[in-house]
Amino acid sequence: MEILMNDIMKEIESTDKVIIHRHVRPDPDAYGSQLGLKYYLKLKFPDKEIYAVGEAEESLNFIGTFDQVEDETYQDALVIVCDTANAPRIDDQRYALGARVLKIDHHPAVDQYGEINLVNTNASSTSEIIYDMILHFNDESIINADVARVLYLGIVGDTGRFLFNNTTQHTMEIAGRLIGFPFDHNAELNKMSEKDPRLMPFQGYVLQNFELFEDGYCQVRITKDVLEQFNIKSNEASQFVNTIADIRGLKIWMFGVDEGDQIRCRLRSKGQFVINDVASDFGGGGHPNASGVSVYSWEEFDLLAKALRQKL
């Protein structure tokens, strides 16, 4: 890993312009790793042009904002893609216009699209990898609370507030160092969990309409008429995937939302039940205990559910 970090830094040092991408449908780690890398590089190389691009997710706007760049900006630019396992999921496909493309990620290596691929599947998050880079180059003294804040939120997001089994001793050590910087981590965690009051009736619907089976599998179907009934967008509905996570005996669950052209399914599991291989079989992917996949009918949703239940 250290050799790859050195190779990436050499690439950064040899360019005047860096454009940082991440995946579509961003989560806190996508935001945290992308913005954390941008803020860090701006401090380390104040004379370089450093941009972070992608479509914003409204519920995560408190973490930070992104840059608008023209196509010609990509000329002679170094592109770094964070937290994205395969090229089709990169937000803003203009990444290919760059002179060189590098990848920093912690997902299983589905698609090694980068000319340098720094992939550490033992890391809890890509935000953790970015902080490891900072430590590797002895740059902890040059970073500030802005860097620490977004990386901390990225780690918190991908570890489920340190409840997921990807949380290691190393993860906790890094989190401890990050909260030593002057930002209010309690206030930031509150922002991460806050939801618009108008969405709360929908949470009640989820709690009244989940389907729980004796083997520990549970599923939620959100059809278009339900979205219309509660005047809620599909991306807003997805925020409630963990509403049922505290059910006693729950092992694997799926949250499906009809987005019109597809049914977006978020898969979650606890403990030893690995589900990203099932997601991959259906054209999706993700983490061992948290993955996503799109299906195109409720019949296919049922087939996905059957495959998940075979894990039990």
C-alpha positions as CSV (number, residue, x, y, z in Angstrom):
1,M,0.0,0.0,0.0
2,E,2.8,2.4,0.9
3,I,4.4,1.9,-2.6
4,L,1.0,2.7,-4.3
5,M,0.6,5.8,-2.1
6,N,4.1,7.0,-3.1
7,D,3.2,6.4,-6.8
8,I,0.0,8.4,-6.4
9,M,1.8,11.3,-4.7
10,K,4.4,11.4,-7.5
11,E,1.5,11.7,-10.0
12,I,0.0,14.6,-7.9
13,E,3.3,16.3,-7.6
14,S,3.9,16.2,-11.4
15,T,0.6,17.8,-12.4
16,D,-0.8,21.3,-12.0
17,K,-4.5,20.2,-11.9
18,V,-6.3,17.5,-10.0
19,I,-10.0,16.7,-10.5
20,I,-11.5,14.3,-7.8
21,H,-14.6,12.2,-8.6
22,R,-16.7,9.6,-6.6
23,H,-19.7,7.4,-7.2
24,V,-23.2,8.2,-8.1
25,R,-25.8,8.1,-5.3
26,P,-23.1,9.4,-2.8
27,D,-23.0,8.4,0.8
28,P,-21.0,10.0,3.6
29,D,-17.8,8.1,2.7
30,A,-18.0,9.2,-0.9
31,Y,-18.4,12.8,0.3
32,G,-15.8,12.4,3.1
33,S,-13.0,10.8,1.0
34,Q,-13.5,13.1,-2.0
35,L,-13.7,16.3,0.0
36,G,-11.1,15.2,2.5
37,L,-8.6,14.5,-0.3
38,K,-9.4,17.9,-1.9
39,Y,-8.9,19.9,1.3
40,Y,-5.7,18.0,2.2
41,L,-4.2,18.5,-1.3
42,K,-5.1,22.2,-1.2
43,L,-3.2,22.6,2.0
44,K,-0.2,20.5,0.8
45,F,-0.1,22.1,-2.7
46,P,-1.7,25.6,-2.4
47,D,-0.6,26.6,-6.0
48,K,-2.3,23.6,-7.7
49,E,-5.8,23.6,-9.0
50,I,-7.8,21.0,-7.0
51,Y,-11.5,20.3,-7.8
52,A,-14.1,17.9,-6.4
53,V,-17.0,17.3,-8.8
54,G,-20.3,15.4,-8.8
55,E,-24.0,15.7,-8.3
56,A,-24.9,16.8,-4.8
57,E,-27.1,14.7,-2.5
58,E,-29.4,17.1,-0.6
59,S,-29.4,15.2,2.6
60,L,-25.6,15.3,2.7
61,N,-25.1,19.0,1.7
62,F,-24.1,19.8,5.3
63,I,-20.9,17.9,4.7
64,G,-19.7,20.1,1.8
65,T,-20.2,21.4,-1.7
66,F,-18.7,20.6,-5.1
67,D,-17.1,22.5,-8.0
68,Q,-18.5,23.2,-11.4
69,V,-15.9,22.6,-14.1
70,E,-15.9,22.9,-17.9
71,D,-15.0,20.1,-20.2
72,E,-11.7,21.9,-21.2
73,T,-10.6,21.9,-17.5
74,Y,-10.0,18.1,-17.9
75,Q,-7.2,18.8,-20.5
76,D,-3.9,17.7,-19.0
77,A,-5.7,17.1,-15.6
78,L,-5.0,14.2,-13.3
79,V,-8.3,12.5,-12.3
80,I,-8.6,10.7,-9.0
81,V,-11.7,8.6,-8.4
82,C,-12.6,7.8,-4.7
83,D,-14.8,5.1,-3.2
84,T,-16.0,3.7,-6.6
85,A,-15.6,0.0,-7.4
86,N,-16.5,0.1,-11.1
87,A,-16.3,2.7,-13.9
88,P,-20.0,2.8,-14.8
89,R,-20.8,4.0,-11.3
90,I,-18.4,7.0,-11.4
91,D,-20.4,10.2,-11.1
92,D,-19.7,12.5,-14.1
93,Q,-18.4,10.3,-16.9
94,R,-16.1,13.1,-18.0
95,Y,-13.5,11.6,-15.8
96,A,-12.3,9.8,-18.9
97,L,-11.3,13.2,-20.4
98,G,-8.4,13.5,-18.0
99,A,-4.8,12.8,-18.9
100,R,-4.5,10.0,-16.3
101,V,-7.0,8.3,-14.0
102,L,-6.2,7.0,-10.5
103,K,-8.4,5.0,-8.2
104,I,-8.5,5.0,-4.4
105,D,-11.1,2.6,-2.9
106,H,-11.9,0.0,-0.3
107,H,-14.5,-2.1,-2.2
108,P,-13.5,-5.4,-3.7
109,A,-11.7,-4.8,-7.0
110,V,-14.6,-5.3,-9.4
111,D,-13.1,-3.0,-12.1
112,Q,-9.5,-1.8,-12.0
113,Y,-10.1,1.2,-14.3
114,G,-7.3,3.3,-12.9
115,E,-3.7,3.5,-14.2
116,I,-2.8,3.2,-10.5
117,N,-5.3,1.3,-8.3
118,L,-4.9,1.8,-4.5
119,V,-7.5,-0.6,-3.1
120,N,-7.5,-1.7,0.5
121,T,-10.5,-3.9,1.3
122,N,-9.4,-4.2,4.9
123,A,-10.1,-0.5,5.4
124,S,-13.4,0.5,6.9
125,S,-13.9,3.2,4.3
126,T,-12.1,5.2,1.7
127,S,-12.0,8.1,4.2
128,E,-9.8,5.9,6.4
129,I,-7.4,5.3,3.4
130,I,-7.1,9.0,2.8
131,Y,-6.1,9.5,6.4
132,D,-3.7,6.7,6.2
133,M,-2.1,8.6,3.2
134,I,-1.9,11.7,5.3
135,L,-0.1,9.8,8.1
136,H,2.1,8.0,5.6
137,F,3.5,11.3,4.3
138,N,3.8,12.8,7.8
139,D,1.3,15.5,6.9
140,E,-0.9,15.4,10.0
141,S,0.6,18.7,11.1
142,I,-0.5,20.5,7.9
143,I,-4.2,19.4,8.0
144,N,-7.0,21.2,9.8
145,A,-10.4,20.7,11.2
146,D,-12.0,20.9,7.7
147,V,-10.1,17.8,6.6
148,A,-10.6,16.0,9.9
149,R,-14.4,16.7,10.0
150,V,-15.2,15.3,6.5
151,L,-13.0,12.2,6.9
152,Y,-14.6,11.5,10.3
153,L,-18.1,11.7,8.9
154,G,-17.0,9.4,6.1
155,I,-15.7,6.8,8.5
156,V,-18.8,7.1,10.7
157,G,-21.1,6.6,7.7
158,D,-19.4,3.5,6.4
159,T,-19.1,1.9,9.8
160,G,-22.7,2.6,10.8
161,R,-21.5,4.7,13.7
162,F,-18.9,2.0,14.5
163,L,-21.5,-0.7,14.8
164,F,-20.6,-2.7,11.6
165,N,-18.0,-5.4,11.7
166,N,-15.7,-3.5,9.4
167,T,-14.8,-1.4,12.4
168,T,-11.3,-2.3,13.5
169,Q,-8.9,-1.2,16.2
170,H,-7.1,0.9,13.5
171,T,-10.4,2.5,12.5
172,M,-11.0,3.6,16.1
173,E,-7.5,4.9,16.5
174,I,-8.0,7.1,13.4
175,A,-11.4,8.3,14.6
176,G,-9.8,9.2,18.0
177,R,-7.2,11.2,16.2
178,L,-9.7,13.0,14.0
179,I,-12.0,14.1,16.9
180,G,-8.9,15.7,18.4
181,F,-9.2,18.4,15.8
182,P,-11.4,21.5,16.7
183,F,-14.8,20.6,15.3
184,D,-18.0,19.6,17.2
185,H,-18.3,16.0,16.3
186,N,-21.5,15.6,18.3
187,A,-23.2,18.3,16.4
188,E,-22.0,16.8,13.1
189,L,-23.4,13.3,14.1
190,N,-26.7,14.9,14.9
191,K,-26.8,16.5,11.4
192,M,-26.1,13.1,9.9
193,S,-29.1,11.5,11.5
194,E,-31.6,14.4,11.2
195,K,-34.5,14.1,8.9
196,D,-37.1,16.6,7.6
197,P,-40.2,16.5,9.8
198,R,-42.4,16.0,6.7
199,L,-40.7,12.6,6.1
200,M,-41.5,11.1,9.5
201,P,-45.0,9.8,8.6
202,F,-43.2,7.7,5.9
203,Q,-41.1,6.2,8.7
204,G,-44.3,5.2,10.4
205,Y,-45.4,3.5,7.2
206,V,-42.2,1.5,7.0
207,L,-42.6,0.4,10.6
208,Q,-46.1,-0.8,9.9
209,N,-45.5,-2.5,6.6
210,F,-42.2,-4.5,6.8
211,E,-42.4,-8.2,6.0
212,L,-40.5,-10.3,8.6
213,F,-39.8,-14.0,8.1
214,E,-39.0,-16.7,10.6
215,D,-35.5,-17.2,9.2
216,G,-34.4,-13.7,10.1
217,Y,-35.0,-12.1,6.7
218,C,-37.0,-8.9,6.3
219,Q,-38.0,-6.8,3.4
220,V,-39.8,-3.5,2.6
221,R,-41.4,-2.7,-0.7
222,I,-41.9,1.0,-1.5
223,T,-44.1,1.3,-4.6
224,K,-44.7,4.5,-6.6
225,D,-48.1,5.0,-5.1
226,V,-46.6,5.0,-1.6
227,L,-44.1,7.6,-2.7
228,E,-46.9,9.7,-4.0
229,Q,-49.0,9.1,-0.9
230,F,-46.3,10.6,1.3
231,N,-45.1,13.1,-1.2
232,I,-41.5,11.7,-0.9
233,K,-38.8,11.3,-3.4
234,S,-37.1,8.0,-4.0
235,N,-33.7,9.2,-2.6
236,E,-35.5,10.5,0.5
237,A,-37.2,7.1,1.0
238,S,-33.8,5.4,0.9
239,Q,-32.7,7.3,4.0
240,F,-35.0,4.9,6.0
241,V,-33.2,1.6,5.0
242,N,-32.1,1.1,8.6
243,T,-35.4,1.9,10.2
244,I,-36.0,-1.8,10.8
245,A,-32.4,-2.6,11.8
246,D,-33.1,-3.0,15.5
247,I,-35.6,-5.9,15.1
248,R,-34.7,-8.8,17.3
249,G,-33.4,-11.8,15.3
250,L,-32.9,-9.8,12.1
251,K,-30.1,-11.1,10.0
252,I,-30.6,-9.9,6.4
253,W,-33.0,-7.2,5.1
254,M,-33.8,-5.5,1.8
255,F,-35.3,-2.1,1.1
256,G,-36.7,-1.8,-2.4
257,V,-37.9,1.6,-3.8
258,D,-39.6,1.9,-7.2
259,E,-37.9,4.7,-9.0
260,G,-39.9,4.3,-12.2
261,D,-37.3,2.9,-14.6
262,Q,-35.9,0.6,-11.9
263,I,-36.5,-0.7,-8.4
264,R,-33.5,0.3,-6.4
265,C,-32.7,-2.3,-3.7
266,R,-30.6,-1.6,-0.7
267,L,-29.3,-4.8,1.0
268,R,-28.1,-5.0,4.5
269,S,-27.0,-7.8,6.8
270,K,-25.5,-8.4,10.3
271,G,-22.5,-10.4,11.4
272,Q,-21.2,-13.2,9.2
273,F,-23.9,-12.9,6.6
274,V,-22.1,-11.6,3.5
275,I,-24.5,-10.3,0.8
276,N,-22.4,-8.4,-1.7
277,D,-21.8,-11.6,-3.7
278,V,-25.6,-11.8,-4.2
279,A,-25.7,-8.2,-5.2
280,S,-23.0,-8.9,-7.7
281,D,-24.9,-11.8,-9.2
282,F,-27.7,-9.4,-9.9
283,G,-25.5,-6.7,-11.4
284,G,-24.9,-4.6,-8.2
285,G,-22.2,-4.6,-5.6
286,G,-20.9,-3.0,-2.4
287,H,-19.7,-4.0,1.0
288,P,-20.1,-7.5,2.6
289,N,-22.8,-6.2,4.9
290,A,-24.2,-3.3,2.9
291,S,-24.8,-3.4,-0.8
292,G,-27.0,-2.1,-3.6
293,V,-28.5,-3.4,-6.8
294,S,-31.2,-2.4,-9.3
295,V,-33.9,-4.8,-10.5
296,Y,-36.6,-4.1,-13.1
297,S,-39.7,-5.7,-11.8
298,W,-41.2,-6.8,-8.5
299,E,-40.9,-10.4,-9.8
300,E,-37.1,-9.9,-10.0
301,F,-37.2,-8.4,-6.5
302,D,-38.7,-11.7,-5.3
303,L,-35.9,-13.6,-7.0
304,L,-33.4,-11.4,-5.3
305,A,-35.1,-12.0,-2.0
306,K,-35.0,-15.8,-2.6
307,A,-31.2,-15.6,-3.3
308,L,-30.7,-13.6,-0.1
309,R,-32.7,-16.0,2.0
310,Q,-30.5,-18.9,0.8
311,K,-27.8,-17.3,2.8
312,L,-29.8,-18.2,5.9
